[in-house]
Amino acid sequence: MATRIGFSTPRKFNPVSWLVRKFTGSRASHAFFIFWDVDFEMDLVMEAHEFGFRLIPLDHFSRRNKIVRLVIPKYAIDAGLKVVANRYLGSRYDYAGLIGMLVVQAGRWVHKKWKNPFRNAKYVFCSESIIIAMKESPGYEGLDLDNNSDPQALLNYFEDVEGV
């Protein structure tokens, strides 16, 4: 089965999730990968989580998170998923990069394109990992999504550009 991309919010109140949705106008505060693992014979979620970039069974993930939308990208992103896994699995969450997103978002409000001043290439946050995987996969070489895009911008891309 093809790698899917999910969008979610926590089932219980989470201040970071709430802030992400408020600042970005997003229906979802989180983006993640879902893929079928042939060895364990189950769907696994790969995600940038507050405890680090990790793998977790989809069943466990779904207990604490409300899935807002699942999409299958127009082009397979399995090649990019491997790149992201090799680069980030086990790394810590990019909290500084998330704070830097406030600057990026403020720039968007005043119609300016400002870079994230706290971006660290060693770490990643959720939507950034998806965009990296897409850019590392055939079919998305010319992808015009900024790595600093929030979950709603990524969801809009799939709904508006890819029509999923």
N, C-alpha and C positions, 0 to 999 in steps of 0.2 A: 504494500500500500504506500502511496506517495506521502511524503512529509507534509503535514498540515500545519497551519498557523492558527493559534487560538488567541482570543482576546477575552479578558476576564476582569472581574472585580472581586474583592474578598466578600465572603458571606457575612462577616462581622465587621464592625466599624474599624477602619484603619486610617489614621490621620494622614499618612503619606499618600495612600490611594485617594482619599478625599481631596487632598491638595492637587494631585495630578489631574483629577477630573475637573476640579474647579478652575484651575489655571488654563487648561487646554480645551475645556468644553467637551471633553471626551465621554463617551458611553462606557469606555473601559479604561482602567488604569494600568493594565498589564498586557504584554504580548509574550507568547511563548511558542515553542515548537512541540508538535506531537508526532511521534513516529512509532511504527511497529517494530518491536525487537524480536527477531526470529529466535534468539537463544532463550529468552524468558517467556516468549509467546504472550506478550502483552503490549499495550500502548504505553509508552513512556513520554513524560514531559521533560524537556530540557529547557531550563529557564534561568534568568538572572534573578535570583531571590535575595532577600535581605541577608541571608546567611551565606551567600556566595552563588556562583554559577554551578548548577547541579542538575542531576537526573532524579526523577521521582515517578512512581507509577501514576498513570492518569486517574485511577480510582482514588488514590490518596489525595491527589491534587484537587479533584472535584469535591471532596468533602469540605474543604475550606474555601473554595473559590466558586463563584457563579460564572459559568462560561457564557459570555455575551454573544460571541460569534466564532465559528470555525470556518476557515477558508482553505481551499486547495489552490496553491499558486498556479498560474497559467503554465509556467515552466517549472520543471522539477528543480528543487533546491537541495537535493541530497548531497551534491558535491560541496556546496557552501556550508551545509550543516556539519560535514566532517571537518572543514576548516575551522569553524566556530568551536566545535567540540575540542579539537586539538589545541586551539589557542586559549580557550577560556575555562573549560571544565576544571573545577577545583579552585578557581581564582575567586577573590573576594568581590563583593558588589561594589560598583562604582558610585559610592555615595557623593564624593566630591563632584563627579560628572553630573549627577542628578541635581545637585545644588546649582551647578553652572547652567543647567537648563533654564533656570529662572532668568538668567541674562538673555539666553536665546529667545525665550518666550517674550520677554519685555521688548526685545528688538522687533519681533513679529508684530506686536501691538502698535508700534510706531512705524511699521513698514520698512524696517531695516533688517539686514542679514548680519547678525552678530555671531561670532564664534563662541563656543563654550570655553570659558577661560580656565576651567578646572578639568578638562578632558585628559584622561590618562589611558594610553594605548594598552596598558597591561590589564585593564578592567573594562567591564562593559555593563550597560543597563539593558533592559528588556527589548525595547523596540530597536535599539542600535544593533543588537545581536542578529535580529531578523534581517535588517537591511544589509549587514555585512554578509550574511549567508546568501542573500539574493545576489549581491554584486559579485560574489565568488562562484556563481552558478551560470551555466550557459543559458542564454536568452535574456539575461538581465545586465549585460555588459554596459549598456547605456542608461541604466536606471538613474532617474533624476530625483531620487529621494535623498535628502541630506541625512547623514548618520545621526544627527541630532533630532530627527523627527520623533514626535510623541506617538503613543499608541493610536490616537484618533487619526492623525495624519496617515499613518500606515494603513489603518482600516479604510480610510477614505480612498487611498490608492487602490486597494483591492476592489472596492465597490465601484469606484468611478472609472478607473483605467482598465482594470481586468474584468470588470463586470461580474464578479462572483458574489 
